Amino acid sequence: MVSRKHIGYAMSCRVWHNFHLRGTNSWQSTVCAALSAAGVTTYPLSDSGRGPGLLFFDEVTPALCQCTQELSESGRERVLAVALGQQPTNSGIWSLMEAGASDVLTWDDSTRFTQDLALRLERWQTVNRVLESSLVTRNLVGQSPAWRDVLRQVVEVAHVTDAPIYLTGESGTGKELMARLIHSLDCRPRKRDLVVLDCTTVVPSLAGSEFFGHEKGAFTGAFQAREGAFAMADGGTLFLDEVGELPLELQAQLLRVVQEKIYKRVGGNSWLKTEFRLVSATNRSLVEEVGCGKFRSDLYYRIAGWSFRLPPLRERLEDILPLARHFMADLAPDGASPELDPPVAEFLLQRRYPGNVRDLRQLMVRIMARHVGSGPVTVGDIPDEERPRCGFTSFNWCDPHFEEAIRNALVFGVGLKEIGRSAEDTAVRIAVGAEAGNLQRAAKRLGVTDRALQLRRAGRQNGSGTMAESSPPSA
């Protein structure tokens, strides 16, 4: 029978650990000593706290995958799974990754291995600090797994590399906001400005001047020399919005400057140097555009050093109400977000947003223009043209995906009691995460009392002890 020993550690922020070992406590003391030598302090697990962590195990089992899912909050938080002893099979590794692990390694008690673990955790902690900073939380609101996952990746790439980044996503998903975040996180010394160029507004006959600048007298009307986008972005970041709109002939002209960072002004003979970080964005699929000959493959691979897809709002439903409250707080004269009556909240969750976050913000602008007083937002504040017709029905949350999960559980012999417990655990985890750990709001969302939620979480802690909150870092 597999016994579970639980140990955590803290460097400078919250971290989780879990031992899932067979046999004695010898591995526990060995691992703790090695981690301590690498500057990692161990501490017991509890049922609170969020952050990156380590999960030690001796074999991959369904219970271990469930534990990984709980610790990582289904991939919301980073968990590094470390095998003690024999390396797991390929299928076992992929099972842990699917359950939410960020990576799977096999323990090596060398100093180098533990130092590498410490460095990786330090990197994750740095990324988490940025994710929790006001720079992100005030501008890129959302805690859904889909949104947090892409944010985490963008933050890491922006912070530790200077590679070109390509952002794709539907209109209104926040591509320009993400570009501004990338520029803010750029660590280059003496960094200069972010230059934004909307490629849909570039007139073909003047495109060369827009990008490269021109010399005095280069063409009719060129009464003085002008700097283009590449010169203005020198030392900073160039954001090419809707880069898929560039005509093919201009794409060919951009190849050299994107790769070699040298260019000539229109009408000039001298090569000029520029050094900028390139961020490109489009609501099209450039891979498809390359396939049908509308976008050059060589330019695509130059601008897409890293590629990120920003999810549409329909893929991050749990962010709709937090975003609505954020917009209301911005629009309210006193900066306080009013409450939402339940029918209004239900309306917001069910409404379609073809314009994504931008569409939601415009709706909240219209709602707040009608709202008066300090009371909650009611259905009367919803503009007439937005109100659902008489055929409006409540959302059927029990969709085919939920039914498929239940069917799979029954196929694998999972009983009704375990299915119910798993559904409840998942609901609690999602509610607490969506409310940023506020148990009072999470209990209200779950339809239970604060006391009932606290007792349930305490019971889970005593029964499995799968979550932890760090102790203060040691001196």
C-alpha positions as CSV (number, residue, x, y, z in Angstrom):
1,M,0.0,0.0,0.0
2,V,1.3,3.5,-0.9
3,S,1.7,5.8,2.1
4,R,1.8,9.6,1.6
5,K,4.2,11.9,3.4
6,H,3.6,15.6,2.8
7,I,6.5,18.1,2.9
8,G,6.6,21.6,1.5
9,Y,9.3,24.2,1.2
10,A,9.6,28.0,0.8
11,M,12.2,30.1,-0.9
12,S,10.5,33.5,-1.0
13,C,6.9,32.7,-1.8
14,R,4.2,30.0,-1.5
15,V,5.2,26.6,-2.7
16,W,3.6,23.1,-2.5
17,H,5.1,19.7,-2.0
18,N,3.8,16.2,-1.8
19,F,5.6,12.9,-1.2
20,H,3.9,9.8,-2.5
21,L,6.4,7.2,-1.4
22,R,6.6,3.5,-0.7
23,G,8.5,2.4,2.4
24,T,10.4,4.3,5.1
25,N,11.1,7.9,5.8
26,S,14.7,7.7,4.5
27,W,13.8,9.3,1.2
28,Q,12.1,12.1,3.0
29,S,15.1,13.1,5.0
30,T,17.5,12.7,2.0
31,V,15.4,14.9,-0.2
32,C,14.9,17.5,2.6
33,A,18.6,17.7,3.2
34,A,19.4,18.1,-0.5
35,L,16.8,20.8,-0.9
36,S,18.1,22.6,2.3
37,A,21.6,22.6,0.9
38,A,20.2,24.3,-2.3
39,G,18.6,27.0,-0.2
40,V,15.1,25.6,0.0
41,T,13.4,25.4,3.4
42,T,10.7,22.7,4.0
43,Y,7.4,23.2,5.8
44,P,4.2,21.1,6.3
45,L,1.4,21.2,3.9
46,S,-2.0,22.8,4.8
47,D,-5.2,23.5,2.9
48,S,-4.5,27.0,1.8
49,G,-2.2,29.0,-0.3
50,R,-1.3,29.1,-4.0
51,G,1.9,29.0,-5.9
52,P,4.4,26.7,-7.7
53,G,5.5,23.5,-6.1
54,L,7.1,20.1,-6.2
55,L,5.3,16.8,-6.2
56,F,7.6,13.8,-5.3
57,F,6.3,10.3,-6.2
58,D,7.5,6.7,-6.7
59,E,4.9,5.5,-9.2
60,V,2.2,7.0,-11.4
61,T,-1.3,6.0,-10.3
62,P,-4.8,7.4,-10.8
63,A,-4.6,8.8,-7.2
64,L,-1.3,10.6,-8.0
65,C,-2.8,12.1,-11.1
66,Q,-5.8,13.3,-9.0
67,C,-3.4,14.8,-6.5
68,T,-1.5,16.6,-9.3
69,Q,-4.8,18.0,-10.6
70,E,-5.6,19.3,-7.1
71,L,-2.2,20.8,-6.4
72,S,-2.0,22.5,-9.8
73,E,-5.7,23.5,-9.8
74,S,-6.0,21.7,-13.2
75,G,-3.0,23.5,-14.5
76,R,-3.7,26.9,-13.0
77,E,-0.6,26.7,-10.9
78,R,2.8,25.2,-11.7
79,V,3.7,21.8,-10.3
80,L,7.0,20.0,-11.0
81,A,6.5,16.3,-10.6
82,V,9.7,14.5,-9.5
83,A,10.1,10.7,-9.7
84,L,12.1,9.1,-6.8
85,G,13.7,6.0,-8.1
86,Q,12.9,4.5,-11.5
87,Q,12.0,6.9,-14.3
88,P,8.2,6.7,-15.1
89,T,7.0,5.4,-18.5
90,N,6.2,7.7,-21.3
91,S,2.5,7.2,-20.8
92,G,2.9,7.9,-17.1
93,I,4.7,11.1,-17.9
94,W,2.0,12.3,-20.3
95,S,-0.7,11.3,-17.8
96,L,0.9,13.7,-15.2
97,M,1.3,16.4,-17.8
98,E,-2.4,16.1,-18.7
99,A,-3.3,16.2,-15.0
100,G,-1.6,19.6,-14.7
101,A,2.1,19.0,-14.1
102,S,4.4,21.6,-15.7
103,D,7.2,19.1,-16.1
104,V,8.2,15.6,-15.0
105,L,11.8,14.8,-13.9
106,T,13.6,11.9,-12.3
107,W,15.4,12.6,-9.0
108,D,19.2,12.9,-9.1
109,D,20.7,13.5,-5.7
110,S,23.6,15.4,-7.2
111,T,24.2,19.0,-6.2
112,R,23.6,20.2,-9.8
113,F,20.2,18.7,-9.9
114,T,18.9,20.3,-6.7
115,Q,20.5,23.6,-7.7
116,D,18.6,23.4,-11.1
117,L,15.4,22.7,-9.2
118,A,16.0,25.8,-7.0
119,L,16.7,27.9,-10.1
120,R,13.5,26.7,-11.8
121,L,11.4,27.5,-8.8
122,E,13.0,30.9,-8.5
123,R,12.0,31.5,-12.2
124,W,8.5,30.4,-11.5
125,Q,8.3,32.6,-8.4
126,T,9.5,35.6,-10.4
127,V,6.8,35.0,-13.0
128,N,4.1,34.6,-10.3
129,R,5.2,37.9,-8.7
130,V,4.6,39.6,-12.0
131,L,1.3,37.9,-12.5
132,E,0.1,39.1,-9.1
133,S,1.5,42.6,-9.6
134,S,-0.7,45.6,-10.2
135,L,0.8,45.9,-13.7
136,V,-1.1,42.8,-14.6
137,T,-4.1,42.7,-12.3
138,R,-5.2,46.2,-13.1
139,N,-4.8,45.9,-16.9
140,L,-5.3,42.2,-17.8
141,V,-8.0,41.0,-15.6
142,G,-8.9,37.3,-15.3
143,Q,-8.1,34.1,-13.4
144,S,-9.5,31.5,-15.8
145,P,-7.1,28.7,-16.6
146,A,-7.1,29.6,-20.3
147,W,-6.2,33.2,-19.6
148,R,-3.8,32.6,-16.8
149,D,-1.9,30.0,-18.9
150,V,-1.3,32.4,-21.8
151,L,-0.4,35.3,-19.4
152,R,2.1,33.1,-17.6
153,Q,3.8,32.1,-20.8
154,V,3.9,35.7,-22.2
155,V,5.3,37.0,-18.9
156,E,8.1,34.5,-18.9
157,V,9.1,35.0,-22.5
158,A,8.9,38.8,-22.2
159,H,10.9,38.8,-19.0
160,V,13.8,36.5,-19.9
161,T,14.2,36.8,-23.7
162,D,14.2,39.5,-26.4
163,A,12.8,37.2,-29.1
164,P,10.1,38.5,-31.5
165,I,6.6,37.6,-30.3
166,Y,3.5,36.9,-32.5
167,L,0.1,37.3,-30.9
168,T,-3.0,36.0,-32.6
169,G,-6.6,36.1,-31.5
170,E,-10.0,37.4,-32.4
171,S,-10.7,41.2,-32.3
172,G,-11.1,42.5,-28.8
173,T,-9.1,39.8,-27.0
174,G,-6.5,42.2,-25.7
175,K,-3.6,42.0,-28.2
176,E,-2.5,45.6,-27.8
177,L,-2.7,45.4,-24.0
178,M,-0.6,42.3,-24.1
179,A,1.9,44.1,-26.4
180,R,2.1,46.9,-23.8
181,L,2.7,44.4,-21.1
182,I,5.5,42.8,-23.1
183,H,7.2,46.2,-23.5
184,S,6.8,47.0,-19.8
185,L,8.5,43.7,-18.8
186,D,11.4,44.1,-21.2
187,C,14.5,44.3,-19.0
188,R,16.9,46.0,-21.4
189,P,18.8,48.9,-19.9
190,R,17.9,52.4,-21.2
191,K,14.9,51.0,-22.9
192,R,13.0,53.5,-25.1
193,D,9.4,53.8,-26.2
194,L,6.8,51.4,-27.5
195,V,5.9,52.4,-31.1
196,V,2.5,51.2,-32.4
197,L,1.8,50.9,-36.1
198,D,-1.6,49.8,-37.3
199,C,-1.0,48.0,-40.6
200,T,-4.6,48.6,-41.7
201,T,-4.0,52.3,-41.9
202,V,-0.8,52.2,-43.9
203,V,-1.4,53.6,-47.4
204,P,0.5,51.4,-49.9
205,S,2.0,54.4,-51.8
206,L,3.4,55.7,-48.5
207,A,4.3,52.4,-46.8
208,G,8.0,52.8,-47.4
209,S,8.1,56.1,-45.7
210,E,5.9,54.8,-42.8
211,F,8.3,52.0,-42.0
212,F,11.7,53.2,-43.2
213,G,11.4,57.0,-43.2
214,H,12.5,59.2,-46.1
215,E,15.1,61.7,-47.1
216,K,14.3,65.3,-48.1
217,G,13.2,65.4,-51.7
218,A,12.8,61.6,-52.0
219,F,9.4,62.1,-53.6
220,T,7.0,64.9,-54.4
221,G,5.9,66.5,-51.2
222,A,8.9,65.3,-49.2
223,F,9.9,68.7,-48.0
224,Q,12.0,67.4,-45.1
225,A,13.5,64.2,-43.9
226,R,11.3,62.0,-41.8
227,E,12.0,59.1,-39.4
228,G,10.0,55.9,-39.9
229,A,8.7,53.3,-37.4
230,F,12.0,51.4,-37.4
231,A,14.0,54.4,-36.4
232,M,11.5,55.5,-33.8
233,A,11.4,52.0,-32.2
234,D,15.2,51.9,-31.9
235,G,16.0,50.9,-28.4
236,G,12.4,50.1,-27.7
237,T,9.5,47.9,-29.0
238,L,7.8,48.0,-32.4
239,F,4.2,46.7,-32.3
240,L,2.8,45.8,-35.7
241,D,-0.9,45.5,-35.2
242,E,-2.9,43.5,-37.8
243,V,0.4,42.5,-39.5
244,G,-1.6,40.1,-41.8
245,E,-2.9,43.2,-43.7
246,L,0.6,44.0,-45.1
247,P,0.7,43.6,-48.9
248,L,3.2,41.0,-50.3
249,E,5.5,43.5,-51.9
250,L,6.0,45.3,-48.5
251,Q,6.5,42.0,-46.7
252,A,9.5,41.4,-48.9
253,Q,11.0,44.8,-48.0
254,L,10.6,44.0,-44.3
255,L,12.6,40.8,-44.3
256,R,16.1,42.4,-44.0
257,V,15.3,44.9,-41.3
258,V,13.4,42.3,-39.2
259,Q,16.3,39.8,-39.4
260,E,19.4,42.0,-39.6
261,K,18.1,45.2,-38.1
262,I,19.5,47.4,-40.9
263,Y,17.5,49.5,-43.4
264,K,17.7,52.5,-45.8
265,R,15.4,55.5,-45.8
266,V,13.4,56.0,-49.0
267,G,15.7,58.1,-51.2
268,G,18.7,57.4,-49.1
269,N,22.0,55.5,-49.8
270,S,23.3,54.8,-46.3
271,W,22.5,51.7,-44.3
272,L,21.1,52.6,-40.9
273,K,21.1,50.4,-37.8
274,T,18.2,49.9,-35.4
275,E,17.6,47.6,-32.4
276,F,14.1,46.9,-31.4
277,R,11.9,44.1,-30.0
278,L,9.2,43.1,-32.5
279,V,5.7,42.3,-31.4
280,S,3.2,41.4,-34.1
281,A,-0.5,40.7,-33.9
282,T,-3.4,39.8,-36.1
283,N,-6.9,38.4,-35.9
284,R,-6.1,36.2,-38.9
285,S,-4.4,32.8,-39.0
286,L,-1.0,33.6,-40.6
287,V,-0.4,29.8,-41.0
288,E,-3.4,29.6,-43.3
289,E,-2.4,32.9,-45.0
290,V,1.1,31.3,-45.7
291,G,-0.6,28.2,-47.0
292,C,-2.7,30.1,-49.6
293,G,0.2,32.4,-50.6
294,K,-1.1,35.6,-49.0
295,F,1.7,35.9,-46.4
296,R,5.4,35.1,-46.9
297,S,6.6,32.1,-45.0
298,D,10.1,33.5,-44.5
299,L,8.7,36.6,-42.9
300,Y,6.3,34.6,-40.8
301,Y,9.1,32.5,-39.2
302,R,11.0,35.7,-38.6
303,I,8.3,37.4,-36.7
304,A,7.0,34.3,-34.8
305,G,9.9,33.5,-32.5
306,W,7.2,32.9,-29.9
307,S,3.6,32.5,-30.8
308,F,0.6,33.0,-28.4
309,R,-3.1,32.7,-29.0
310,L,-5.3,34.9,-26.8
311,P,-8.5,33.1,-26.0
312,P,-11.9,34.6,-26.9
313,L,-14.2,35.5,-24.0
314,R,-16.4,32.5,-24.7
315,E,-13.4,30.3,-23.6
316,R,-13.0,32.2,-20.3
317,L,-16.6,32.4,-19.0
318,E,-15.5,32.7,-15.4
319,D,-13.7,35.9,-16.2
320,I,-16.9,37.7,-17.5
321,L,-18.2,38.9,-14.1
322,P,-14.7,39.9,-12.7
323,L,-14.2,41.9,-15.9
324,A,-17.6,43.5,-15.6
325,R,-16.9,44.5,-12.0
326,H,-13.5,45.9,-13.1
327,F,-15.1,48.0,-15.9
328,M,-17.8,49.2,-13.5
329,A,-15.2,50.3,-10.9
330,D,-13.4,52.2,-13.7
331,L,-16.6,53.9,-14.7
332,A,-18.1,54.6,-11.3
333,P,-17.4,58.2,-10.0
334,D,-16.1,56.9,-6.6
335,G,-14.2,54.0,-8.1
336,A,-16.5,51.4,-6.3
337,S,-18.1,48.6,-8.3
338,P,-21.8,48.3,-7.5
339,E,-23.3,44.8,-6.9
340,L,-25.0,42.9,-9.7
341,D,-28.5,41.6,-9.3
342,P,-28.6,37.9,-10.0
343,P,-30.7,38.3,-13.2
344,V,-28.1,40.8,-14.5
345,A,-25.2,38.5,-13.7
346,E,-27.0,35.6,-15.5
347,F,-27.6,37.9,-18.5
348,L,-24.0,38.9,-18.7
349,L,-22.9,35.2,-18.5
350,Q,-25.3,34.1,-21.2
351,R,-24.9,37.0,-23.7
352,R,-22.7,36.5,-26.7
353,Y,-19.7,38.7,-27.2
354,P,-18.6,38.8,-30.8
355,G,-16.2,41.7,-29.9
356,N,-14.9,39.8,-26.9
357,V,-13.6,41.9,-24.0
358,R,-14.0,45.1,-25.9
359,D,-17.6,44.2,-26.5
360,L,-18.1,43.5,-22.8
361,R,-16.6,46.9,-21.9
362,Q,-18.8,48.8,-24.3
363,L,-21.9,47.0,-22.8
364,M,-20.8,48.0,-19.3
365,V,-20.3,51.6,-20.4
366,R,-24.0,51.7,-21.6
367,I,-25.2,50.0,-18.4
368,M,-23.3,52.3,-16.1
369,A,-24.6,55.3,-18.0
370,R,-28.1,54.3,-17.0
371,H,-27.3,53.2,-13.5
372,V,-27.9,55.8,-10.7
373,G,-27.4,55.7,-7.0
374,S,-25.4,53.3,-4.8
375,G,-27.7,50.3,-5.1
376,P,-27.1,47.2,-7.3
377,V,-27.3,47.1,-11.0
378,T,-30.7,45.8,-12.0
379,V,-32.3,44.6,-15.2
380,G,-33.7,48.1,-15.8
381,D,-30.1,49.4,-16.3
382,I,-29.7,47.1,-19.3
383,P,-30.2,49.1,-22.5
384,D,-33.5,48.2,-24.3
385,E,-31.7,46.8,-27.4
386,E,-29.6,44.5,-25.3
387,R,-32.5,42.9,-23.3
388,P,-33.2,39.3,-24.1
389,R,-36.5,38.5,-25.8
390,C,-39.3,36.5,-24.2
391,G,-37.7,33.3,-25.4
392,F,-34.9,33.7,-22.9
393,T,-34.2,30.6,-20.8
394,S,-31.8,29.8,-18.1
395,F,-28.4,28.4,-19.2
396,N,-28.1,24.7,-19.4
397,W,-24.8,24.2,-17.6
398,C,-25.1,20.4,-17.8
399,D,-23.7,20.3,-21.3
400,P,-22.4,17.3,-23.3
401,H,-18.8,17.8,-21.9
402,F,-20.1,17.2,-18.4
403,E,-22.1,14.2,-19.4
404,E,-19.1,12.8,-21.2
405,A,-17.0,13.1,-18.1
406,I,-19.6,11.2,-16.0
407,R,-19.9,8.5,-18.7
408,N,-16.1,8.0,-18.7
409,A,-16.1,7.8,-14.9
410,L,-18.7,5.1,-15.0
411,V,-16.8,3.2,-17.7
412,F,-13.8,3.1,-15.4
413,G,-15.8,1.9,-12.5
414,V,-16.0,5.1,-10.5
415,G,-18.9,5.0,-8.1
416,L,-21.6,7.6,-7.5
417,K,-20.1,8.7,-4.1
418,E,-16.7,9.4,-5.7
419,I,-18.2,11.2,-8.7
420,G,-20.2,13.5,-6.4
421,R,-17.2,14.2,-4.1
422,S,-15.0,15.0,-7.2
423,A,-17.7,17.3,-8.6
424,E,-18.0,19.1,-5.2
425,D,-14.2,19.4,-4.9
426,T,-13.9,20.8,-8.4
427,A,-16.7,23.3,-7.7
428,V,-15.1,24.5,-4.5
429,R,-11.6,24.8,-6.1
430,I,-13.0,26.8,-9.0
431,A,-15.2,29.1,-6.8
432,V,-12.3,29.8,-4.4
433,G,-9.9,30.5,-7.3
434,A,-12.4,32.7,-9.1
435,E,-12.9,34.8,-6.0
436,A,-9.1,35.1,-5.4
437,G,-9.3,33.1,-2.2
438,N,-12.2,35.1,-0.7
439,L,-14.2,32.4,1.1
440,Q,-17.2,34.6,1.8
441,R,-17.7,35.4,-1.9
442,A,-16.9,31.8,-2.9
443,A,-19.5,30.5,-0.4
444,K,-22.1,32.8,-1.8
445,R,-21.3,31.6,-5.3
446,L,-21.6,28.0,-4.2
447,G,-24.8,28.7,-2.4
448,V,-23.5,27.6,1.1
449,T,-22.7,29.4,4.3
450,D,-19.2,30.6,5.1
451,R,-19.0,28.2,8.0
452,A,-20.0,25.2,5.8
453,L,-17.3,26.0,3.3
454,Q,-14.7,26.4,6.0
455,L,-15.7,23.1,7.6
456,R,-15.6,21.3,4.3
457,R,-12.1,22.6,3.5
458,A,-10.9,21.7,7.0
459,G,-12.3,18.2,6.4
460,R,-10.4,17.9,3.1
461,Q,-7.2,19.1,4.8
462,N,-7.5,16.4,7.5
463,G,-8.4,13.8,5.0
464,S,-5.8,14.3,2.3
465,G,-3.7,17.4,3.1
466,T,-3.1,18.2,-0.6
467,M,-2.6,21.9,-0.5
468,A,-0.2,24.2,1.3
469,E,0.6,27.8,2.2
470,S,4.2,28.7,2.8
471,S,5.8,29.8,6.0
472,P,7.9,33.0,5.9
473,P,11.2,32.5,4.2
474,S,14.1,31.8,6.5
475,A,16.8,34.4,7.0
